[in-house]
Amino acid sequence: MASLTVRVTPRAGRDAIEGFDEMGVLRVRVRAAPAEGAANAAVAGLLARALGLPGREVVLLQGAASRVKVFDVGLSTEEVAARLRRTGGPAGKRGPR
């Protein structure tokens, strides 16, 4: 199982997975505001769609009130990187360490 560390930018102009940074943290932008869990739900939904998973399999483990969050996605780190590469987005350019 992969614990995926995500850095979230809420109130962005669009929902997007930006890619992994040099520390292996996935950078994600969502339009939702960080109020009442809206941004957390938006990130979980975006990850589920990008990874081809049902929403219930993307679970927030840490960071509900932080920009840096940890999600359990039920996949190995290698599988996460491979699935993000298949979506053709920038997240596939550099995988997690």
C-alpha positions in Angstrom: 0.0 0.0 0.0 1.2 3.5 -0.8 1.0 6.4 1.5 1.0 9.2 -1.0 2.2 12.6 0.3 0.4 15.5 -1.4 0.9 19.3 -1.3 -2.3 21.0 -2.0 -2.9 24.5 -3.4 -6.6 25.3 -2.7 -8.6 28.0 -4.5 -6.6 27.4 -7.7 -7.9 28.4 -11.1 -8.3 24.7 -12.1 -8.1 21.2 -10.7 -4.8 19.7 -11.7 -2.1 17.3 -10.8 1.1 19.2 -11.2 3.6 16.4 -10.7 6.1 15.2 -8.1 8.6 17.6 -6.7 12.2 16.8 -5.9 11.3 15.4 -2.5 8.7 13.0 -4.0 5.7 15.0 -2.9 2.8 15.1 -5.4 1.7 18.7 -6.1 -2.0 19.1 -6.6 -4.2 22.2 -7.3 -8.0 22.3 -6.6 -10.6 25.0 -7.1 -12.3 24.2 -3.8 -11.7 26.3 -0.8 -10.2 24.8 2.3 -13.4 25.1 4.3 -15.5 22.3 5.8 -13.3 19.6 4.1 -14.2 20.8 0.6 -10.6 20.9 -0.6 -9.8 17.5 1.0 -12.8 15.9 -0.8 -11.7 17.6 -4.1 -8.2 16.2 -3.8 -9.4 12.7 -3.0 -11.7 12.8 -6.0 -9.0 14.1 -8.3 -6.6 11.4 -7.1 -9.2 8.7 -7.5 -10.0 9.7 -11.1 -6.3 10.1 -12.1 -5.5 6.7 -10.6 -8.6 4.9 -11.9 -9.8 4.0 -8.4 -13.2 4.1 -6.8 -13.4 7.2 -4.5 -13.7 5.0 -1.4 -10.2 3.7 -1.9 -8.5 7.1 -1.5 -8.4 7.7 2.2 -7.0 10.8 3.9 -4.7 9.6 6.7 -3.0 12.9 7.9 -3.2 16.6 7.3 -6.9 17.4 7.2 -6.2 21.0 8.2 -2.8 21.3 6.4 -1.6 21.9 2.9 0.6 18.8 3.1 -1.6 15.7 3.3 -1.0 11.9 3.3 -3.5 9.7 1.5 -3.7 5.9 1.5 -4.4 5.0 -2.1 -4.2 1.2 -1.9 -1.5 0.9 -4.5 2.3 0.6 -4.4 4.3 3.7 -5.1 5.5 2.3 -8.4 1.9 1.6 -9.5 0.9 5.2 -8.5 3.7 6.6 -10.7 2.8 4.2 -13.6 -0.9 5.1 -13.5 -0.1 8.9 -13.4 2.2 8.4 -16.4 -0.6 6.6 -18.3 -2.9 9.6 -17.8 -0.5 11.7 -19.8 -0.3 14.4 -17.2 2.8 16.1 -15.8 2.7 13.9 -12.7 4.2 11.1 -14.7 7.4 13.0 -15.6 9.0 12.3 -12.3 8.0 9.6 -10.0 8.2 9.5 -6.2 11.6 8.5 -4.6 
